[in-house]
Amino acid sequence: MNGYTKHLKQQYSRKTFSRKVAYVKYNFGKELIKCVIKEGSILEIGPGMGECVAYANELGINLIDVVDNDKDIVNYLVKKYKIRKSYVLDVNKISNQLTGKYDIILMIQVLEHVQVEAAVRMIKLLYSKLNIDGELMVVVPNANNPLGIVERYGDIQHTTSFTEQSLKDLITQSQINGYDLIIRGYEIPPYNLINIIRIIFQKILHVILLLLMVINGGTYFKTMTPNITMVVKKVR
């Protein structure tokens, strides 16, 4: 096991893992349940320690493929969860190694590790791997929020962060066609009292930040969560 894998596992206490699963459930539960109903398939790029895979397995989804550039991570996930196929690939260089079609493709906290030019190519490729009505779901640090600088620079491997507009620009530059685009916050799940208190104070902070941006007279956006979600649905 290499140093990065050990570091990643040390970061994932049982409590941390449960918290991350709760975020996946709250933010993507509806889409994943639809995947259960249609017996669909999922591809996850950069699966971390398997929080999304764990929740998908819990729902009964076993048609799950994963991609990571760390062989140890992939081996760990394959042993622990029900995974159909795994790939050890550099996310900057994903190309035709992916041969399947998917109903959901997930990238949570991955695209900020990728250079912009590679991100454009990746979006175009992954979109081509969606079935009709399939969804590409991406979570990235939100530069709309000034406090998002913590998300941007908290990891030396991050190369960029995104705003609502730059995500739209990314889709435009990828030159894909026939899609619906939704950009929304990556929200705190209101599953306990502490989180409800966090949500209340976060909303107050976001109003203050929004007012400051309006007063400053510059460009401002409504989505203020530290991380932002982009959902691209293939409609034809």
VOGU-3710 file (C-alpha; in Angstrom, 3 decimals, decimal comma):
1> mngytkhlkq> 0,000/0,000/0,000  1,526/3,339/-1,043  1,757/6,490/1,067  -1,210/8,239/-0,564  -3,486/5,267/0,024  -2,470/5,077/3,692  -3,100/8,810/4,023  -6,528/8,484/2,409  -7,520/5,594/4,666  -6,363/7,528/7,744
11> qysrktfsrk> -8,643/10,411/6,730  -11,642/8,080/6,539  -12,678/7,278/10,076  -15,959/5,408/10,437  -17,655/8,694/11,315  -16,167/10,473/8,288  -17,211/7,652/5,991  -20,785/7,722/7,324  -20,894/11,495/6,862  -19,785/11,197/3,240
21> vayvkynfgk> -22,358/8,467/2,567  -25,041/10,764/4,007  -24,008/13,523/1,573  -24,251/11,098/-1,360  -27,660/9,875/-0,194  -29,073/13,375/0,243  -27,655/14,935/-2,915  -27,935/12,000/-5,340  -30,437/9,644/-3,717  -33,267/10,393/-6,172
31> elikcvikeg> -31,074/9,710/-9,197  -29,670/6,521/-7,680  -33,140/5,225/-6,787  -34,204/5,791/-10,421  -31,203/3,677/-11,386  -32,491/0,894/-9,100  -35,942/1,003/-10,736  -34,548/0,719/-14,277  -31,791/-1,732/-13,249  -29,258/0,730/-14,591
41> sileigpgmg> -25,492/0,855/-14,447  -23,112/3,311/-12,776  -19,580/4,475/-13,502  -17,711/6,345/-10,779  -14,493/8,200/-11,543  -12,386/8,628/-8,408  -14,467/6,626/-5,891  -12,526/7,638/-2,772  -12,923/4,893/-0,177  -16,219/3,747/-1,663
51> ecvayanelg> -18,884/5,882/-0,013  -20,993/6,124/-3,185  -20,417/2,467/-4,052  -21,438/1,466/-0,522  -24,703/3,390/-0,756  -25,425/2,066/-4,268  -24,826/-1,506/-3,063  -27,137/-0,817/-0,135  -29,856/0,138/-2,636  -29,246/-3,081/-4,552
61> inlidvvdnd> -27,197/-1,643/-7,427  -24,396/-4,012/-8,413  -23,737/-2,903/-12,003  -21,015/-0,521/-10,872  -17,729/0,210/-12,618  -14,998/2,287/-10,982  -11,951/4,176/-12,259  -9,031/5,326/-10,138  -5,357/5,948/-10,773  -4,381/4,181/-7,538
71> kdivnylvkk> -4,177/0,395/-7,857  -4,337/-0,100/-4,083  -7,583/1,864/-3,839  -9,126/-0,135/-6,672  -8,072/-3,453/-5,117  -9,470/-2,382/-1,741  -12,844/-1,437/-3,244  -13,130/-4,597/-5,341  -12,569/-6,753/-2,251  -14,998/-4,794/-0,061
81> ykirksyvld> -17,928/-4,022/-2,401  -19,927/-5,485/-5,270  -18,220/-3,993/-8,320  -18,675/-5,276/-11,857  -15,549/-3,871/-13,468  -12,598/-1,775/-12,308  -10,031/0,280/-14,186  -6,670/1,593/-13,010  -6,277/4,698/-15,178  -4,899/8,222/-14,959
91> vnkisnqltg> -8,055/10,352/-14,910  -6,298/12,923/-17,105  -5,905/10,319/-19,845  -9,171/8,376/-19,836  -10,075/7,489/-23,406  -11,435/4,459/-25,186  -10,530/2,041/-22,374  -14,097/2,581/-21,163  -16,205/0,339/-23,353  -19,584/0,378/-21,599
101> kydiilmiqv> -22,628/2,655/-21,552  -24,030/3,963/-18,290  -27,151/5,441/-16,752  -25,198/7,419/-14,169  -21,604/8,653/-14,270  -20,320/10,207/-11,055  -17,295/12,388/-10,355  -17,227/13,696/-6,782  -14,276/15,957/-5,969  -12,338/14,808/-9,035
111> lehvqveaav> -12,525/17,434/-11,785  -10,611/20,016/-9,719  -7,596/17,678/-9,968  -7,673/17,832/-13,778  -6,213/20,476/-16,076  -8,889/22,479/-17,917  -7,997/21,121/-21,366  -8,204/17,551/-20,062  -11,485/18,346/-18,279  -13,065/19,464/-21,560
121> rmikllyskl> -12,016/16,224/-23,242  -13,199/14,196/-20,256  -16,671/15,741/-20,241  -17,084/15,036/-23,953  -15,917/11,435/-23,567  -18,029/10,674/-20,505  -21,111/12,241/-22,078  -20,658/9,861/-25,030  -20,739/6,966/-22,551  -24,211/7,867/-21,246
131> nidgelmvvv> -27,362/6,059/-22,265  -30,294/8,236/-23,362  -31,743/9,845/-20,199  -28,474/9,047/-18,451  -26,900/11,646/-16,178  -23,340/12,848/-15,659  -23,071/14,190/-12,092  -20,052/16,232/-11,039  -19,154/17,811/-7,686  -16,360/20,404/-7,515
141> pnannplgiv> -15,170/23,223/-5,189  -17,334/26,313/-5,595  -15,398/29,498/-6,337  -18,696/31,447/-6,155  -18,212/31,325/-2,384  -15,137/33,266/-1,151  -14,719/30,632/1,563  -14,394/28,070/-1,231  -10,715/29,019/-1,250  -10,322/26,414/1,511
151> erygdiqhtt> -11,675/23,759/-0,844  -9,519/25,067/-3,705  -6,187/25,243/-1,896  -6,744/22,700/0,867  -5,230/19,992/-1,335  -1,979/20,552/-3,233  -3,277/18,265/-5,981  -6,088/20,690/-6,885  -5,526/22,579/-10,133  -8,682/24,718/-10,241
161> sfteqslkdl> -12,129/25,405/-8,821  -15,346/26,325/-10,607  -18,237/28,771/-10,653  -21,702/28,353/-12,122  -20,525/30,196/-15,220  -17,259/28,320/-15,665  -19,141/25,008/-15,441  -21,465/26,227/-18,187  -18,398/27,283/-20,192  -16,906/23,832/-19,680
171> itqsqingyd> -19,992/22,211/-21,180  -20,004/24,670/-24,090  -16,344/24,009/-24,855  -16,903/20,250/-24,759  -19,223/20,703/-27,788  -21,740/18,125/-26,647  -25,309/18,264/-27,947  -28,757/17,214/-26,774  -28,522/17,776/-23,036  -30,278/19,367/-20,079
181> liirgyeipp> -28,037/21,127/-17,572  -28,719/21,711/-13,877  -26,288/23,442/-11,515  -27,082/23,309/-7,820  -25,417/23,336/-4,429  -23,899/20,260/-2,820  -26,069/20,492/0,270  -25,647/19,480/3,893  -28,002/16,564/4,678  -30,505/17,586/7,413
191> ynliniirii> -30,318/14,195/9,113  -29,450/15,364/12,645  -29,682/18,421/14,874  -26,066/19,473/14,379  -26,492/19,483/10,599  -29,742/21,451/10,855  -27,913/24,088/12,915  -25,096/24,094/10,343  -27,618/24,600/7,538  -29,235/27,570/9,310
201> fqkilhvill> -25,919/29,331/9,937  -24,704/28,490/6,438  -27,808/30,108/4,914  -27,250/33,239/7,026  -23,619/33,389/5,913  -24,605/32,950/2,270  -27,071/35,852/2,485  -24,342/38,062/3,954  -21,869/37,056/1,255  -24,465/37,651/-1,451
211> llmvinggty> -25,250/41,119/-0,101  -21,547/41,982/0,002  -21,174/40,936/-3,642  -24,228/42,967/-4,672  -22,910/46,029/-2,806  -19,506/45,548/-4,415  -21,193/45,770/-7,815  -19,426/42,763/-9,318  -20,662/39,498/-10,754  -22,419/37,300/-8,227
221> fktmtpnitm> -24,130/33,930/-8,223  -26,907/32,376/-6,187  -25,270/29,005/-5,491  -23,039/29,640/-2,482  -22,333/26,215/-0,967  -18,604/25,367/-0,565  -19,035/22,689/-3,229  -21,209/22,864/-6,319  -22,987/20,127/-8,297  -23,425/19,945/-12,074
231> vvkkvr> -25,879/17,443/-13,575  -25,810/16,904/-17,344  -28,679/14,776/-18,646  -28,459/13,212/-22,092  -31,833/13,771/-23,723  -31,080/12,562/-27,260
//
